[in-house]
Amino acid sequence: MTTAALTSLDWRTTLPGGVEIPQVGLGVFQVPRDQAQRVVEDALEVGYRHVDTAAAYVNEEGVGAALGSAGLPREEVFVTSKLRNGDQGYESTLRAYDDTLARLGLETLDLYLIHWPNPAAGLWQESWRALERILDEGRVRAIGVSNFLVEHLRELLDRAGQVPAVNQIEVHPSFGQADLAGFCAEHRITVQAYSPLGQGADLTAPAVAAVADRLGVGPAQVVLRWHLDRGRVVISKTTSRARMVENADLDGIDLTDADLAALDALDAGVRIGNDPHTFALSQIR
């Protein structure tokens, strides 16, 4: 496989407001700060043009260094970061956004998200008001949320002037979140999938293996193509250049309706990550 053949890295979907976002992105969750620059440089060389980080990952500087060393035009790379729980609140969100830009060495972001609702703090509403201001000022191209459940989205839609462009959530075959995804679709909120492979656990499912064997591709490729066929943006995480290539080799994988239904049927409601109802760590280290 040559990187020139990775046409899936060119696939785009359009967010409300007309912002185009690459459907296949690289996430740097749990990538150590001293490895982030090398990992992102590898991804950019492979052809990725969508990088997802967060203040809580403590590696924004490495991501920014990679963006700088790559020498690509700024508009060619879609960059997302996220607001930490401990920075929620109106004025603190504005400061946190400026700090993220400084760490990344950028003047604007393509997408900025509230990382968690953290309902116990009761501050995400003020943070959203700050994000709307940043958007109105033209300092970010799109704003959204992460880990928001239907109840949080309902409250936001009742009071916000701007509908979130994105809700980045844990979703994979064994945790489909169909009700939440349906609500997002109804309100034209794009679903971004993190942990799209169930941190690898879903790759051993017999239904996934059967499709992979029939098509002669890897199980990760089957699951990632399932996400794309369901209209999601996928954020996969790997530090391996070879795996980056495999995860982006998705063109020509033609899943049938029966294949899609078989993966849908794996939904067991098994969440791997934190519960948005209760997750309240500051995320500040």
MIPALO-138268 format. One record per residue (C-alpha): residue number from 0; x, y negated, z. Coordinates in steps of 0.5 Angstrom, whole numbers, always signed. Layout:
N
R   i    px    py    pz
R NUM     X     Y     Z
...
***
This chain:
285
R   i    px    py    pz
R   0    +0    +0    +0
R   1    +3    -7    -2
R   2    +0   -13    +1
R   3    -2   -16    -5
R   4    -7   -11    -6
R   5   -10   -13    +1
R   6   -16   -17    -2
R   7   -20   -16    +4
R   8   -16   -21    +7
R   9   -19   -26    +2
R  10   -26   -25    +4
R  11   -30   -30    +7
R  12   -37   -32   +10
R  13   -40   -39   +11
R  14   -41   -41   +18
R  15   -47   -46   +19
R  16   -44   -53   +17
R  17   -41   -50   +11
R  18   -34   -48   +14
R  19   -31   -42   +11
R  20   -28   -37   +16
R  21   -24   -31   +13
R  22   -28   -24   +15
R  23   -22   -20   +17
R  24   -18   -24   +23
R  25   -12   -22   +28
R  26   -13   -23   +35
R  27    -7   -24   +40
R  28   -11   -22   +47
R  29    -6   -18   +51
R  30    +0   -20   +46
R  31    +6   -22   +51
R  32    +8   -29   +50
R  33   +15   -27   +48
R  34   +12   -23   +42
R  35    +7   -27   +40
R  36   +11   -31   +35
R  37   +13   -25   +32
R  38    +7   -22   +31
R  39    +3   -27   +28
R  40    +9   -28   +23
R  41    +8   -21   +21
R  42    +1   -22   +20
R  43    +2   -28   +16
R  44    +7   -25   +12
R  45    +2   -19   +11
R  46    -3   -24    +8
R  47    -8   -25   +14
R  48   -11   -32   +14
R  49   -15   -32   +21
R  50   -11   -32   +28
R  51   -15   -32   +34
R  52   -12   -34   +41
R  53   -15   -37   +47
R  54   -12   -41   +53
R  55   -13   -35   +58
R  56    -8   -31   +53
R  57    -2   -35   +55
R  58    +1   -35   +48
R  59    -2   -41   +45
R  60    +5   -43   +44
R  61    +8   -37   +41
R  62    +2   -37   +36
R  63    +4   -45   +34
R  64   +11   -43   +33
R  65    +9   -38   +28
R  66    +4   -43   +24
R  67   +10   -48   +24
R  68   +15   -43   +22
R  69   +11   -40   +16
R  70   +11   -46   +13
R  71    +4   -45   +10
R  72    -1   -51    +9
R  73    -5   -52   +15
R  74   -12   -51   +11
R  75   -10   -44    +9
R  76   -10   -41   +16
R  77   -16   -41   +20
R  78   -14   -42   +28
R  79   -19   -41   +34
R  80   -18   -42   +41
R  81   -22   -42   +47
R  82   -24   -45   +53
R  83   -22   -42   +60
R  84   -27   -41   +66
R  85   -23   -45   +70
R  86   -23   -51   +65
R  87   -31   -51   +65
R  88   -34   -58   +66
R  89   -35   -64   +61
R  90   -28   -68   +62
R  91   -24   -62   +64
R  92   -26   -59   +57
R  93   -24   -65   +54
R  94   -17   -65   +57
R  95   -17   -57   +56
R  96   -18   -58   +48
R  97   -12   -63   +48
R  98    -8   -58   +52
R  99    -9   -53   +47
R 100    -8   -57   +41
R 101    -1   -59   +44
R 102    +1   -52   +46
R 103    -1   -50   +38
R 104    +2   -56   +35
R 105    -4   -58   +31
R 106    -8   -64   +31
R 107   -15   -60   +30
R 108   -18   -53   +31
R 109   -22   -49   +26
R 110   -26   -46   +31
R 111   -27   -47   +39
R 112   -31   -43   +43
R 113   -33   -43   +51
R 114   -30   -36   +53
R 115   -35   -34   +58
R 116   -41   -37   +60
R 117   -39   -36   +68
R 118   -46   -37   +70
R 119   -44   -37   +77
R 120   -40   -44   +76
R 121   -46   -47   +72
R 122   -41   -51   +68
R 123   -42   -48   +61
R 124   -47   -53   +59
R 125   -43   -59   +61
R 126   -37   -56   +57
R 127   -42   -55   +51
R 128   -43   -62   +51
R 129   -36   -64   +51
R 130   -35   -59   +45
R 131   -41   -63   +41
R 132   -37   -69   +42
R 133   -31   -66   +40
R 134   -34   -64   +33
R 135   -38   -70   +33
R 136   -31   -74   +33
R 137   -28   -69   +27
R 138   -23   -66   +32
R 139   -25   -59   +31
R 140   -29   -56   +24
R 141   -34   -51   +28
R 142   -36   -50   +35
R 143   -38   -43   +38
R 144   -39   -39   +44
R 145   -36   -32   +47
R 146   -39   -27   +51
R 147   -46   -30   +51
R 148   -52   -26   +52
R 149   -59   -28   +50
R 150   -61   -31   +56
R 151   -55   -36   +55
R 152   -56   -37   +48
R 153   -64   -39   +50
R 154   -62   -44   +55
R 155   -56   -47   +50
R 156   -61   -47   +44
R 157   -67   -51   +49
R 158   -62   -56   +51
R 159   -56   -57   +46
R 160   -56   -61   +40
R 161   -52   -57   +36
R 162   -53   -49   +35
R 163   -46   -45   +36
R 164   -43   -43   +29
R 165   -41   -37   +32
R 166   -42   -32   +38
R 167   -35   -28   +39
R 168   -38   -21   +43
R 169   -35   -14   +44
R 170   -39   -10   +39
R 171   -37    -3   +36
R 172   -40    +3   +35
R 173   -41    +6   +42
R 174   -43    -1   +44
R 175   -47    -4   +38
R 176   -51   -10   +42
R 177   -57    -9   +37
R 178   -61   -14   +41
R 179   -56   -19   +42
R 180   -54   -19   +34
R 181   -61   -19   +32
R 182   -62   -26   +36
R 183   -56   -29   +33
R 184   -58   -27   +26
R 185   -65   -30   +28
R 186   -61   -37   +29
R 187   -56   -36   +24
R 188   -50   -35   +29
R 189   -45   -31   +26
R 190   -43   -25   +30
R 191   -35   -24   +31
R 192   -33   -17   +34
R 193   -28   -17   +39
R 194   -25   -10   +41
R 195   -28    -8   +34
R 196   -25    -1   +35
R 197   -28    +0   +42
R 198   -20    +0   +44
R 199   -19    +6   +40
R 200   -24   +10   +43
R 201   -29   +10   +38
R 202   -24   +13   +33
R 203   -25   +20   +35
R 204   -33   +20   +34
R 205   -34   +26   +30
R 206   -39   +22   +26
R 207   -33   +17   +24
R 208   -28   +23   +23
R 209   -33   +26   +18
R 210   -34   +19   +14
R 211   -26   +18   +14
R 212   -25   +25   +12
R 213   -30   +25    +6
R 214   -27   +18    +4
R 215   -20   +20    +5
R 216   -19   +14    +9
R 217   -17   +13   +17
R 218   -22   +12   +22
R 219   -20    +5   +24
R 220   -22    +3   +16
R 221   -29    +6   +17
R 222   -31    +3   +23
R 223   -28    -4   +21
R 224   -32    -3   +14
R 225   -38    -2   +18
R 226   -37    -8   +22
R 227   -36   -12   +15
R 228   -42    -9   +12
R 229   -46   -11   +18
R 230   -44   -18   +16
R 231   -40   -19   +22
R 232   -33   -22   +23
R 233   -28   -18   +26
R 234   -22   -19   +30
R 235   -17   -13   +31
R 236   -11   -13   +35
R 237    -5   -10   +34
R 238    +3   -11   +35
R 239    +4    -6   +29
R 240    +6    -9   +22
R 241    +4    -2   +19
R 242    -3    -2   +23
R 243    -4    -9   +21
R 244    -4    -7   +13
R 245    -8    -1   +15
R 246   -13    -5   +18
R 247   -14   -10   +12
R 248   -14    -4    +7
R 249   -22    -4    +7
R 250   -23    -6    -1
R 251   -26    +0    -4
R 252   -29    +4    +2
R 253   -36    +5    +0
R 254   -40    +7    +6
R 255   -47    +9    +4
R 256   -53    +8    +8
R 257   -53   +14   +11
R 258   -46   +13   +14
R 259   -48    +6   +16
R 260   -54    +9   +20
R 261   -49   +15   +23
R 262   -45   +10   +26
R 263   -50    +5   +29
R 264   -53   +12   +32
R 265   -47   +12   +36
R 266   -49    +6   +40
R 267   -49    +9   +48
R 268   -49    +2   +51
R 269   -42    +3   +54
R 270   -39    -4   +55
R 271   -31    -3   +56
R 272   -30   -10   +58
R 273   -32   -15   +63
R 274   -40   -16   +64
R 275   -42   -23   +62
R 276   -47   -24   +68
R 277   -41   -23   +73
R 278   -35   -25   +70
R 279   -32   -31   +74
R 280   -25   -31   +74
R 281   -21   -38   +73
R 282   -17   -35   +67
R 283   -12   -40   +69
R 284    -5   -37   +71
***
